[in-house]
Amino acid sequence: MVNEGIVLGHKISKKGIEVDRTKISTKENLPPPVSVKGVRSFLAHAGFYRRFIKDFSKISKPLPTLLMNGVPFDFDEKSHQAFKILKEKLISAPILVAPQWDLPF
């Protein structure tokens, strides 16, 4: 059995689940998107981790509205706040219950 490994950007070991620090610096320094393409790219990346982020759809609600046809791109304060919260959640360790390997199956 493996003692330590990286899964979805998180280091899993006997100590529990930790964030892989090598992947964090890129996400920490990510600037807010300035175009529809940037919002789409960010939502695609964040959406991959949506099951680990509680209330993902509620938090990200202002961002998909920027992708609608006929709506001018206005990255307002609500959108910026949603981006900031999602970015923070992406760089923090999720609260998961790790299995107790000592117990019999």
Secondary structure, DSSP 8 states (H G I E B T S, - for coil): --S-EEETTEEEETTEEEE-HHHHHHHHT-----SHHHHHHHHHHHHHTGGGSTTHHHHSTTTGGGGSTT------HHHHHHHHHHHHHHHS--------TTS--
